[in-house]
Amino acid sequence: MRQNRDLVILVTDSSNDRGTGKTTLSLRLAAGMDRTEDGLTDEKVALDPHELSQSYSEKPLGSGLALDETELGLDKYRSGSAVNKAIRELVSTGRVLEKYLVMNAPADHLIDSDLKTLVDVWVLVERRGFANVYRMDWEPHRSHELTHDMGTLEWGPIPSGSDLQGVYDTLAEEKQRRLDGEEGDGFVRREEAREMVKNAKEEVKTNMRNEYIHRLSEYGMSQVDVGDIVGLSRSRVSQILSAAD
């Protein structure tokens, strides 16, 4: 923070456990680093990389930002992939905007190993309220990341009634809405995804059938004969041919 550049912190869990306080820690870290007058607000906390990218570009210098992906009910590998994407898009594009990012993922092994070298600090949660902290570096000769022990970190619950508690509550409500499928960029429930795939397949089949009808008609085949081949009435074949005119 003294070098007038970004600071990026990655928070993961050593045991892939939930309920170890990663969200609380991420918010407390982002709030603690935020140097703006407003502090950490709802708009500086995101549940997907797209939202974080907007905040990264729009919020003032000295803003603390947080990406929380751990409790969305998504497949853990999708969640890890989202954090990987965020790191690649945000961290590697520029480090002079003086934004302080905290991103968490369900487990350490879900983060691409080369991306750890793009973050400044790695916080590895060992149990609820306790984590080991490492400064990240790169060994160019052996082409692998280096970790420098920075000590340990302990934290407790967010103070009740605080502004940060309000941010936490808003985040929790948004998570629940997304779990219920009510909103969320790119968040689709399994049933909706299956329906989308089904509709897409039907659309492809319909387009192929209509193209086939047009070709048969161009070859001089009557609409009755075309209908017999594709299983449609003559009137329906006529409608399909007329729609393209």
N, C-alpha and C positions, 0 to 999 in steps of 0.2 A: 504494500500500500504506500510505502514511502517512495517508490520508484515511479509513481504516476502511471501505472499500467494495471491491466486486469489482474485479478487474483481468482483462481479457479480451484475449488475444493470438491473432491469426489468423496461421497460417503457410501460405503457398502457394508454388508453384514458378513461376518466370517462363517456363520452357520446357516445362512439363508433363512433366518428366522424372521417372523413378523412380530410386531409388538415390542421391539427393542428400542424404540424411541428415535428412529432415523428421521421421521418427519419433524418431531420436536427439535432435534438437534439441528437439522437443516435450517429451520426457521430462526432459531436462536442465533446461529452463526451469521446468517444473512442480515438479521436485524442488528447484531453487534457490529458488523462491518459497515452498515449503511451510514453515510455521512451527510445525507440530505436532510433538509428541514422536516420533511414529512415522515422520514423513517421508512421502515418496511410496511408497505401497504398491500392491499389485496391484488392490485395490478402488477406487483412485482413478484408474485408467486404464481407458478404455472404448473399445469399437469401434462403438458406435451411440449415438444421442442418448438413448434410453430408459435405458440403463445410466448415462449421464452425469447424467441428471436425478435418478436415485436417489442417486448420490454427492453431487450438489450439495445435496440436501436433508438427507442423513443425516450427512455428514462434519462434523467440528468446524470452528469458525472458524479461519482461517489455513491451510486445506488447499489444496494445489496439486492440480489436476485436469487430465487430458489426454484429449482425444478424438482418436483416430487412425483416419482413414478412408482412408488413401492406398494401402494394399497389400492390400486384401481381395479383389482380383480382380473386384470389382463393376464394372459399367459406370461410367465416370468421371462421367457426368452424374448417375447415382443417388448416387454418393459425394458430389458437390458438393451435391446436394439435401439429403442427410442433414445436412451441416454447416450449410446454410442453416436447416434446421429447428431444429437445436440452438441456433443463435444467436438465432432468434426466440423460442423457448420459454424459454431461460434468461436471456439478456441483457436482454430487454425487460421481464421480469416483476419484476425487483427487483435493486438493486445495493448492498445493504447487508448481505449475508451474509458478506462478507470471505472469499470464495473466489477463488482465482486460477486461471483457466481458460486452457488452451492448446489450440486446435483447429486441425487442419490439413486441407487439401483438396488434390486433385491439381493444380489450376491456379487462377490468379487469376480468370479469366473465368467460372468456375463459381459464384462467389459473387455473389449479388445485390448490385448496387451500393449500394442503400440500407442494406444490413446492415453495410457497412464502417463506417458512422458509429456503429454500436452497439458496435463493438470499440474498445479503447483503443490497441492497438498492432498494426501490420501488419508481419510479417516476410516479406520477399520473397526467397526463396532463388534465388541466381543460379547457383551451382555447389555442388558438394559441399563442405560446411564453410564456406561464405561466403554472407552474406545482407545486404541493405540493410534498414534498420529505419526505420519511419515512425510518427509519432503521428497518429492519425486525428481529424478534426474535421469540422464541417459548416458550409457557407456558406449561411445562411438566405435571403439575397436572391437568389441564383442557383440555389438548391436543388440543390447538388451537394456531394460530399465534398471535403475538403481533406486533403492529406498534408503533414506537417511532417517534414523529414529529421532523423532522430535519429542518423545515423551508420551504421556497419556492425557486423556480428557474425560472429565466427568461432568454430568449435567443432570438437572432435575426437571420437574414439570414446569410448564409455562405459568407464570403467576396469574392466578385467577383475577379477572376483571381488568387486566392490562390490555393495551392496544394490540399487543402480539397475540393475546388470547382471542381477540376478535378476528384477526387474520387467520388463525388456526381454525376457528369455528366456521368461517366462510369457506375455507379450503375443504373441510370435512363435509360440508353441505354439498359442495360441487362434486366431490367424489361420489357421494351417495346418489346424486342425480345421474351421474354417468353410469354408475352401476345399474341404475334403473332404466338406462337407455334413453333418458330424456334429452340429453344434450351432449356436446363434446365434439370437437373437430377430429374427424377420422375415427371416432369411437363408434363401432357398430356391434350390436348384440349378435350372438351366433345365429339366432333365428333369422334376423334381418340379412345377415351375410348369405345364408343359404338361399333366401328368397331372391336376393340380388343375383346370385350365380344362376339360379333357375331361370330368372327372367332374361338374363343375358344369353343363355343357351337357346331359349325359345326365340329370341330376337334374331339370333344368327340363323337358326333353322328356317324362320319365316323369310328372311332376306334371301337365303339360298333357294327356297322354294319359288319365291316370286321371280327371281332371276331365271330359273328353269322354265317357268311358265312363259316368260317373254321370249326366250329362245325357241321354244316349241312353236309359239305363235308366229315368229319370224320365219320358221321353216314351212309355214303354210298349213299347219295343223289346225283343225277346227277347235272352237272353244269347248265343244262337247267332248271331243277326244282328249283334249288337254285336261279337262276336269276329271275324266275317268282315270287318267294316269296319276294325277296328284291327289285324287280323292276329294275334289271340290265340285260344287255345282257349277253349271255353265254361267249362271248369273254372278257367282262369286269370282270366277275367272275373268269375266267381263269387267267387274269392278277393279280388279287388280291391274288389268291392262289399261283401263281408262285412267287410273290414278297416276300413272306414269306419263301420261300425255300432257 
